[in-house]
Amino acid sequence: MNKKRTLTLLTALAAGMSLFAQTDSLQLQEVVVTGTRNATDVRYLPMTVNVIGRETLTEQYQTSILPTVVQQVPGLMVTHRSMMGYGVSGGAAGGINLRGIAGGSGQLMVLIDGHPQYQGIYGHPISDSYQTLMAERVEILRGPASVLYGSNAMGGVLNIVTRGMHQDGIRTQINLGAGSYGTIQAEASNQVRSGKFSSTVTAQYGRTDNHRPRMGFEQYGGYMKLGYDFNNHWNAYVDADITHFNASYPGSITSPLYDADQWITRGVVSAALENHYGKTSGALSVYSNFGRHKIDDGTADPANPTARYFRSKDALTGVSFYQSAQLFEGNRTTVGVDYQHIYGYAYYTSKDTGEVLDTPNKQSGKSYRNEIAGYIDFRQDITSWLTLDAGIRLDHHSITGTEWIPQGGVVIRPMDTGELKAMVSKGFRNPTMREMYLYPPSNTDLEPERIMNYELSWKHRLCAFTYGANLFYLKGDNMIQTMPVDGKPRNVNTGEIENYGAELEAAYRIDSHWSLSTNHSFLHMKNPVLGAPQYKGFLGANFRQCRWTVIAGLQYVNGLYTQVGDEEQKENFLLLNATVSYQALKNLSLWIRGENLLAQRYEYNLGYPMPRATFMAGIQCYF
């Protein structure tokens, strides 16, 4: 489809939504926790935060949160290579990219209840771990969040806030579905609240053959959360999440592979003690992420299989404490301390004997590091319409040393329903274990990557219409790249990044049956990166009538980089997805979902064509 025609269509539809907006009513306050650790009205925060509630996360019956997040958040892209399963290792998908800052490089952080989630050795999030079954809502902070969350939050954070039961009773839900290419998905959850005790227990299973030979995927896992309220001011919880997947990797269509298989287990356990008083609140939490990886790199010749497996074990154990208090009228001050111990062990084993092999391509098989940091965030209402915010973090890494991270912002509210925000913030990322210790390019003298981000935004909430616009500019140096040094490849701090762009979003509830939403992002990159589009636009429509619900979304992507460098390649495509559900009985719904209904040919990863139109159908019962 012609780019100009598509842009004109999306822009015209978005503009048309505003014609019906009314201006004489107040919008309910939107409270978030990601931007400041404590529950805060988003109108008083200088950063840009999107909130996606559980109703939106579940209305398309997706087992992963990421497809929904991509639709709802301008500037965010996640790469795919199949109908189900992102995978890891060479050719993997699931790369999360925000404003040209890549999660695959460890520059974008995923959190679960504010706790960092990433692979300890390679430093990136693993997208198959983020299941809808655990999420009450997802909050996405666009731009650096390193003051509160440290390394790896240089491009932003995606925070999964886990589910809880808040009213006495028992609630059970089962969701079953099947569809194209032998795909099956199943989820079950049970929630209980009895007085001061609450629990959430969930289980999930999914499998598919996918659309290419040797591309099968199977996953199963679960989540459990137990909570107890001691009184009106103190509560505690423990939770655990684990997922395991088996994936086959076929290689690109021009360079096929055989026997490239992956067996991956990821999990996290945590415990927290929280306090809630009128003028102060805080929490002390401990958490541990762990991963086990077994990978067969595969072979181009099936008659000559590989003789070894790559294996790795990693863990991240942390302690987090923060307390937020109102020191005087209009003030909110948050102080916190974080400690992390990150451990990784990479090695090879023989397929025949299982013994650990002595391989010369690593400087060290085992490594660990410690990080400790303290931070303070100070927010003050100067008048009823003006808020100032400033924060700073002192972060010490056992290998790379000490880093200061500042941020500052201002919020101007010229009306009750609108606010103008300006923000300047620093982000950083410490080098990973792989970059410092593993394989020939490793370099123990690496320094942290750093960026500065400048942002201006406006948001306006009317009766049934909400819209917002952002302008941003970010510039970074010390980016870690592999370059030839004395004739040998070596990781060095030599790269630069300079991105700027604009983001637009709007939502309009026409009446009790119809609602529309749209978002658009425009990105210019001085140095393009894989998986980052120059333009991404989404237009969604929801219809609810009696027992019927129809949800449709049109997404256009232009200038998605699938290869950079001298042989640069980009993709343009238009996707139409739709979900229809019908409440057949009081406690039973039927649903069907279609993706890529226009049967487009397109790729997120070079050499990995996505499937044409696919379908899933199923039932959901709840009691």
C-alpha positions, -999 to +999 in steps of 0.1 A: +000+000+000+012+035-008+028+051+023+013+085+018-022+072+012-019+051+044-006+079+065-034+102+052-060+076+060-048+070+096-044+107+103-078+116+089-095+089+110-076+101+141-086+137+134-122+127+128-124+113+163-119+148+178-150+162+161-172+144+186-153+153+217-170+173+245-152+196+268-173+200+299-165+171+321-136+157+342-116+126+335-110+101+363-074+103+377-049+077+364-027+064+392+007+048+384+035+033+404+063+030+379+074+066+376+080+072+413+077+038+432+046+049+451+010+053+438+009+087+421-016+107+399+001+107+365-008+144+361+019+153+386+047+133+370+070+148+343+077+115+325+055+098+299+037+067+312+012+044+294-011+022+315-027-010+300-052-026+323-062-062+326-094-058+306-074-046+276-047-072+281-072-100+280-098-089+255-080-104+225-072-137+244-034-133+239-012-155+262+016-129+260+013-093+270+036-081+242+012-081+212-012-059+231+015-036+244+028-030+208-007-019+197-012+004+226+022+022+230+035+045+203+072+040+195+074+005+209+081-025+186+086-062+193+100-085+166+084-118+156+094-148+135+064-171+140+028-175+151+038-185+187+072-183+204+100-158+203+129-181+212+165-171+221+200-175+205+208-168+168+179-155+148+157-151+178+127-127+178+112-109+208+135-079+206+118-050+224+126-017+209+115+017+221+124+049+203+153+031+187+167+018+220+168-020+219+160-044+247+180-070+229+211-049+237+200-047+274+191-010+270+154-014+278+143-030+311+114-053+319+102-052+355+078-074+375+065-054+404+095-031+401+120-059+402+145-061+372+140-091+348+169-099+325+193-127+315+223-124+338+249-133+313+236-116+281+218-088+299+186-088+278+149-096+287+135-129+274+102-122+259+086-156+262+086-151+300+060-123+301+026-140+302-008-123+304-019-147+332+003-129+358-005-093+349-031-070+366-018-041+344+013-031+325+029+004+329+054+016+302+076+045+310+090+060+278+125+074+282+153+068+307+143+055+342+178+049+355+173+071+386+148+047+401+158+014+383+195+017+375+214+000+347+195-013+317+167+012+321+184+037+298+157+035+272+127+030+294+109+003+314+080-020+310+066-028+344+043-058+349+021-052+380+010-086+392-026-097+400-042-097+434-076-105+449-091-075+466-126-087+476-137-117+496-147-147+475-134-172+450-129-166+413-118-192+387-112-187+350-103-212+322-094-202+287-089-228+259-081-222+223-068-239+191-060-228+156-037-226+126-006-248+124-016-271+152-015-242+177-030-248+212-033-224+241-047-231+276-048-210+307-064-214+341-064-192+371-079-193+406-081-163+430-092-164+466-098-137+492-108-146+528-104-118+553-068-108+555-055-136+533-055-136+495-041-159+468-037-161+430-026-193+413-024-197+375-012-222+350-005-220+312+003-243+283+009-235+246+023-253+216+025-249+178+041-264+148+043-229+132+044-222+095+079-236+086+094-270+091+116-274+122+100-244+139+079-261+166+074-244+200+060-257+233+057-237+266+043-243+300+044-224+333+026-209+361+023-181+386+015-180+423+010-151+447+001-153+484-007-121+504-016-112+539-029-079+554-017-075+589-038-043+594-048-012+574-012-001+572+010-032+568+008-061+543+031-088+529+032-111+499+053-138+484+051-148+448+067-171+422+066-172+384+082-199+362+081-207+325+098-234+304+098-236+267+112-259+240+118-242+207+132-253+173+151-229+151+150-235+114+175-209+103+167-183+076+151-193+044+184-188+026+206-206+052+185-234+067+196-252+099+188-287+113+186-298+149+188-262+162+169-268+194+165-248+227+154-258+261+149-228+283+137-223+319+132-189+335+117-180+368+115-155+396+106-156+433+101-126+456+088-115+489+078-080+501+067-062+532+048-030+525+035-001+546+008+024+537+001+054+559-015+088+551+017+107+545+042+079+540+045+046+522+072+022+513+084-014+509+112-038+516+115-066+491+139-094+482+138-112+448+157-138+428+156-143+391+171-176+377+176-191+343+187-224+328+195-226+291+204-256+269+210-249+232+220-269+202+234-245+177+223-267+149+240-276+116+236-268+079+243-305+071+219-329+088+244-357+082+270-340+104+252-330+137+270-309+163+288-327+191+280-304+220+253-283+237+258-247+249+246-244+284+243-215+308+230-208+343+224-173+356+208-157+386+201-122+398+194-118+436+184-084+448+172-064+478+152-032+474+141-007+500+123+026+495+102+049+515+081+078+502+069+106+525+051+139+524+076+162+542+054+193+539+024+205+520+025+196+483+057+176+487+066+140+480+101+127+486+112+092+479+145+077+490+157+042+482+185+017+482+190-012+458+215-041+459+220-068+433+243-098+430+244-111+394+258-145+387+265-163+354+280-195+343+284-205+306+299-237+293+296-266+268+288-302+274+293-333+252+262-347+236+276-382+240+289-382+276+274-351+292+308-340+305+318-303+306+341-295+277+372-274+279+367-248+252+392-221+242+367-195+230+359-181+265+382-162+289+362-174+319+332-197+323+320-182+356+316-146+365+296-125+390+292-088+399+276-067+426+258-034+423+247-012+451+229+021+447+211+049+466+186+074+451+164+103+460+135+118+441+120+151+452+087+164+439+071+196+449+039+214+440+049+251+438+013+262+430-019+244+421-008+244+385+030+239+387+051+209+399+088+205+399+107+172+401+143+163+406+161+131+413+196+116+415+211+082+418+246+071+429+253+036+415+284+016+422+293-014+401+320-038+414+338-038+380+331-005+363+329+018+393+306+046+403+280+064+381+260+095+389+225+096+373+204+129+374+170+138+361+147+168+364+113+178+351+085+203+353+047+199+350+024+228+341-014+223+345-031+252+328-064+234+332-078+206+353-079+183+323-045+190+307-008+192+314+024+202+297+055+183+307+092+189+302+118+163+312+156+159+310+171+126+322+202+105+320+203+068+313+231+042+315+239+006+310+267-014+326+284-039+303+272-074+304+291-105+314+292-116+278+307-083+267+333-084+295+343-120+299+329-144+272+343-152+237+372-135+219+357-100+216+354-097+254+370-067+271+373-063+309+381-025+305+346-016+292+328+014+306+290+020+310+270+032+280+253+066+286+225+087+270+208+120+277+171+123+269+151+156+264+114+154+262+084+177+258+048+164+260+012+176+262-018+155+273-055+166+274-084+147+288-120+157+279-153+141+285-150+111+261-118+121+242-082+120+253-052+129+232-015+135+237+017+144+218+054+140+226+086+154+212+119+137+222+156+140+215+182+116+228+220+115+224+244+089+237+280+079+236+302+051+249+280+026+231+296-009+231+305-022+196+327-049+183+356-034+163+389-047+149+418-040+173+453-051+163+437-073+137+413-090+162+376-083+171+372-065+204+343-049+223+351-012+228+332+019+239+331+037+205+295+038+193+272+068+193+234+072+192+213+102+182+176+098+178+147+122+177+110+119+169+074+125+177+046+104+192+009+110+190-020+091+207-057+096+211-088+077+223-125+084+220-155+067+234-183+074+210-211+059+231-217+029+253-211+006+223-183+021+203-148+033+211-118+042+190-081+046+197-051+056+176-013+061+181+015+071+158+053+074+162+079+090+139+116+082+145+148+094+130+180+076+138+215+088+129+227+052+133+198+028+125+193-003+146+176-036+139+139-038+147+132-001+149+107+014+124+108+049+111+070+051+114+044+030+133+007+037+133-022+019+149-060+025+146-082+004+168-120+001+171-140-017+198-177-025+196-199-040+224-236-048+219-255-071+243-235-104+243-212-095+214-177-079+215-157-070+184-122-057+185-103-047+154-069-031+149-051-018+118-013-014+122+010+001+096+048-001+099+071+018+076+109+017+074+114-013+098+151-020+097+158-057+091+194-052+081+217-022+087+251-013+073+262-013+037+234-037+027+206-019+045+171-034+042+138-021+054+102-035+055+068-018+050+036-036+059+000-032+069-016-057+093-053-061+101-062-081+132-096-088+147-112-107+177-149-115+180-164-129+213-199-140+222-212-146+258-232-177+251-240-183+288-237-164+320-203-180+327-192-190+292-179-170+263-169-181+228-141-163+209-123-163+175-092-143+166-077-136+132-043-121+126-028-106+093-063-109+078-050-091+047-025-120+042+005-097+038+040-109+030+064-093+056+093-099+079+105-086+112+137-106+111+156-108+077+151-143+062+122-152+085+089-145+067+059-143+089+028-165+083-001-153+061-036-151+077-039-172+109-069-180+131-075-191+167-108-200+183-118-211+218-139-208+249-135-190+282-155-200+313-154-183+347-171-191+380 
